[in-house]
Amino acid sequence: MIKQTLQEIGLTESEAKVYLALLETGQATTGKIIDKAQISSGKIYEILDKLINKGLASFIIKNKTKYFQATSPNRILDYVHKKQDEMKLKEQSIKTQLPNLLLLNKKENNNQITLYTGFKGIHSAIYEALENLSSKDKIQTMGVTSNKNEKFNLMWQAWHKKRINKKISCQILFSKDNSEYYKSFKNMKLTQVKNIEGITPSAIDIVGNQTLIFTYKNQPSCLQIKNPEITQSFKIFFETLWQSTK
């Protein structure tokens, strides 16, 4: 457990083993450390150098022989704080460069197809799509049903709350659904809902200039299509269905 925690804060498995061996042995030569940590002898000096650079080990010389020792475990917190400070600097640097990166992304990805898988993938796809919209935009979605894992329904309800906070309107075509999930959308602001006999095998969202196609069965996924012509064709299809439904 301790070794895993050390790895989670940035030490390699070998560094964690050597550090723990040093704590247990006190001052020790490389031979004793190798035996205790059960690591390859060819890497020991490299590992010890890295621990010294991280402030987690030191050495003294006795009779021309190096003896290594672990620094106080309190230094682990110093190491963590140092990494946090470094990450803050990196975060600030990314924020500074973000406008240029976004501009580059727009230039290079006018037409793009991306597949997102799993809950986290779908979460990223839909929030990224929403982030680029304003109150002037409108979202159209069809093939919606409550018949999926509850965590996806909760995710969508939270997403629509954020959409409403951004004052973005939405039209939703449910696929013959009379669940509490469906009723919750009926009561949402800036939301028009219609219930229609099954229309699509998958849920489809038209969000800004992109089309999102969802599946929630064996391997939940979202196919993101950034193509003006395809998105326009889905908009026409949606409008046709919307007009023909009471």
Secondary structure as UniProt FT lines:
FT   HELIX           2..8
FT   TURN            9..10
FT   HELIX           13..25
FT   HELIX           30..37
FT   HELIX           41..43
FT   HELIX           44..53
FT   TURN            54..55
FT   STRAND          57..62
FT   TURN            63..64
FT   STRAND          65..70
FT   HELIX           74..108
FT   STRAND          112..117
FT   HELIX           118..131
FT   TURN            135..136
FT   STRAND          138..144
FT   HELIX           150..165
FT   TURN            166..167
FT   STRAND          169..175
FT   HELIX           180..186
FT   TURN            189..190
FT   STRAND          191..196
FT   STRAND          203..207
FT   TURN            208..209
FT   STRAND          210..215
FT   STRAND          221..226
FT   HELIX           228..244
//
